[in-house]
Amino acid sequence: MIRLRVLAPPGRTEAVLDAVTGEPGATHVVVLRGAGVEPPSDVVETDVAREAVDGLVDTLRGLGCCDDGAIVLFPLDTVISRYADRAEEAAPGEGVDAVIWDELLARTGQDARLSVTFTVMLTIACLLGAVGVVTDSPVTVVGAMVLGPEYGPLAALAAAIVRRRAPLAREAVTALVVGFAVALAVTTAGAALGRASGAVTDAALADLDQTAFVYQVGPFSFVVALLAGVAGMVALLAGEGSGVLVGVFISVTTVPAAGFAAVAAVLGAWPQALGSLLQLGVNVVGIVLAGLLVLLIAGARGRRRTPRTRPRTRRTA
């Protein structure tokens, strides 16, 4: 369940209570009159079945609670209550399949911002990917895949397109473009330094049996990207742990392709460099497209749910 706290603007507390008590999936309603200091407000708290949260938040937003008050969501790991059991039974659908759009946008929005941490992690991942390919070391390539933070902006971009959030889309695209540009520039400089010192030679690209998938775009490249993108978005929606996302990172060839493209360009192996960039593009498009499809289907399922109301039982003073 989700703990929902509303800072109800003055004069709208009764309307907020009507919305909360009229939602079958809500229970454990608490009202603290005058408890809100900044902004001045009454505080209304309730525990809501996950599948009912999105509709209730939309109703509260329509009451102006986001403009003159606030709506705060807290995930609850354990709730022991027969009232909670009744609320979850009354709410339409299954909680694990529910989409809380505000939660999803907030979570992906944090990962979509261009930051020093994001850029450093992406750069290190590209460097590791380049080393892994040049040394024909699958283990190092997999390490680069896990380390790369690029899935966050890709998921945010898919969510922003579905919800028509242009600012979030711009943040995600900026993070991807600038982050990969910096990572490629640093990796290219590292490869040039390695070639000048003799650590990287033309023979480095001669035998790549174990890591040739990085620059060879095959018939299953797009399929794998789609499947990984679906798994990643479903994991985000369900609030699954990092284990599923690590599997997604290992499945797609983004960071290693970018790193290898830089090395191949320095060594003048342009067909392999272009193949790596194509592999990068195929995986990025596949992940975003898969995320779009999952979110569109999830949104359509949410709209098809028939809202149910219960008789108003709240006592008024």
N, C-alpha and C positions, 0 to 999 in steps of 0.2 A: 504494500500500500504506500501511498504518498501523503505526507503531512502537508497540508495547504494552510498557509498563514496569510490572512488578508488584513491589510491596514485600511480599514473602511473610511472613506472621506466623511466628514461631518454631514449628517442628514441622509446618508445612504446606507447606514448600517442595517436598517430593516429590509431594504431591498437585497442586500447581500445575504442576510439570514434567510430570506425567502428562497433565494437561488440555491443556497447550500442545503436547506432542509427539504427542498423539492427535488433534490438529486438522489435517486435510489442508491447510488454507489457511495454516498457520503455518510459518515457517522462520527460519533465522538465530537460533537459540536461544542465549542467553548467560546464564550464572549467575555472580553475584558473591556468594560466601558471606560473610555478615557485613558487607556493604557498607552496609547501611542503619543510620543512626545514630538518626534520629528519624522514625518509630518504629524500634526495633531490628528488623532484618529482613534477609533475603536478598533480593537484587535479581535478578529474572528479566526479561530483555528478549527480545522476539521481533518479527519483522516478519510482519504478517498481511495477507492479501488482504482488501480492504475488505468484501467480501460475507460474510466469515467472522467479522468482528470482533464483531458483536452477540451471536452465540451463544456465543463464547468468553468475552466479558465476563460474560454471564449465569452461565456455569459458574464463573468465578472469584469472582463475587459470592456464589455459593452456598457457596464455600469460606471465606467470611468475610474475603476480602481487602480489602473496603471498610470493614469494621468495625475490624479490628486492623492493617490495612496500607493499601495504596493501589493504585489502578489509574490509570495516566496514558496518554493517547493523544497521539501526535504524527503529523500527516500527513507523508508522505514524497513529495516531488515526483518524484524520480528514484531508481530502484533498478536497478542493472545486475548481474544474477545469474541464472544458470540455475535456481538453487534457488527464487528468487522467481517465475520464470516457471512452474515446476512447481506452486508453491503456488497461483498464480492460476488455473491450469488445473484444479487439483483442487477448488478451492472452488466450491460450487454458485452459479449465477446470474452476473450481471454486476456488477462493482464500481460502475458508474455508477448502477445501479438500487438498490443496497443502502441500507438505512436503519440508521444507527447511532444508536439512540435517545438514548443518553447524550450524544452529540455534539450532536444536534439540540436536546435540552432545554437543554444548557449554552449553546448559541449563541443560541437564542431567549430564554432566561432573562435573558441580559445586556441584551437589547433591551427586555425587558418591565418593567424596574424604573423606577419613578417617580423621576426625578432632575431636578436643575436644568437640565442640558443638554437633556434630553428636553422639558421644559416650555418652555424658551426657544425651541428650534427649532420646536416646534409652534406657539407663539404668533407667531413671526415668519412662519411659513408661512401662518397664518390671516390675518395682516395683509396679506401680499402677495396672497393670494387675494382679499381684500376690495377692495384697490386695483385688481387686475386686472379684477374684474367691474365695478366702478363706472366704470372708464375704458374698459371694453369692449376690454381688451387680452388676447388669447389667450396671448401670449408670457409675460406676467406670471403668468397663471393656471397655465401649464405650469411655470414656475419654482417656484411655490408647491407644486405637486404633487410635484416632485422633492425639494424641501426637507423636506417633511413626514416625520416619523419614525414615523408611526402604524402602518405595516405590521408593525414588530417586535412590539409587543404583540398585534396581531391574529393573527400566526402563532403566537406563544407560547400564546395562548388556545386555538387549535385543537389544538396539541400537548398542552397540559395536559388538555384534555377527553378526548382519545384515550387518553392514558397515565394518566388519573385522578390528576393531580397538583394537588390543591386549592390548595396554597400558590402554585404558579406561576399558576394561574388567577386567584387573588385579586390577585396582583401585576399581571397584565396588565390586568384590569378596573379596578383602582385607577389605573394609569397612564393608561388611556384616559379614564376619567371625570374624574379630577382635571385631567389635562392639557388636555382639551377645555374643561372648565369655566373654567380660568384663561385659555386662549386666547380663548374667547368673551367673557369679561369684559373682557379688555384690548382686544380688537377692538371691542367695543361702546363702551367708553370712548373709543377713538380715533375711531370714527364719530361719536359725540356731539360730540367736540371739533371734528371737521371740519365738522359741521353748524353748530355755534355760530360758527365762524370764516367760514362761507360757502364753504368748500372743497368740501363735499358738500351738494348741493341735491337737491330732489325730482326734478329733471330727470335726475339721475344714473341712474335706473332706467327711463328712458323708452325708450332705444334700446340694447338689449343683444343685437343679432343674433348677434354672434360668441361670446358667453358665456352664452347663454340655457340651454345644457345644464346649467349648474350647478344651477338650481332647477327645471328641467322634467324630471320623472321620466317617461321614455318606456318603450316595451315592451322596449328593449334595455338599459336601465340595469342590470337584474339579471343579464342574460346577460353583459355586459361585466365586471361585478364577479366573476362566477363564473369566467370565462376568465382574468382577471387573477389571481385567487386561486389557480387551478390552476397557472398559470405560475410564480407566486412560490414556492409550496411545492415544486414540482418543482425549481426552481433551488436552493432551500435544501438539499434532499435530495442533489442531485447535486454540491453545492459549487461551483456556477457563480459567476462573477464578478459584480460589481455591475451590469454592463450589462443583464442580464435584469431585475434588480429595478428599475432605473431605468425600464425599459419598463412594468413593473407599476405603478409610482407614477404615471406619466403617464396610464395607462389608467383609473384609478379617480378618482371625484369625491368625495373626503372632505374634505380641508382647504379647498378653495375653497367647498364647500357650507357649511361651518361659518362661514367668514369672511363669506360673502354673507348668511347668515341674520342675523348680528349687524347688518350695515348695513341690511338690509331692515326689521328690527325697529325700529331707531332712526328710520327714515323713515316708519314706520307702514304699510309694505307687507306686511301680515300674510300674505296668500296666497302671496307669493313667499318670505317667511321660512319658512313652514310647508313649502313645496315644497322649499326647500333642506335643511331638517332631515330631510324624508322621503328626499331623495336621499342624504344622509349615512347614514341608517339602512339604506337598501337596499344601499348599497355595503359597509357594515360587515358586514351579515348575509351578503351574497354572498361576501365574502372569507373569512370564518370558515367558512362552510359548505363552500366549495371546498377549503379546507385540511383540514377534517375528512375529506372524501371521499378526497382524495389519500392522507392518512395511513392511513385504514382500508384502502384498497386495497393500499398498500405493506406494511402490517402483515400482511394476509392472504397476500400473495405470499411474504413472508418465512417465515410459518408453514408454507406448503405445500412449502418446500424440504426435501428429504430429506437429513438429516445423514449424512455419510459419515465413516467412521473408517479409520485406517490402522494397520497393525501397530505396536506399540510397539517402537522401535528404540533407545531411550535406554539408554545404558550406566550402570550404577550402580557406585559406588565400592565 
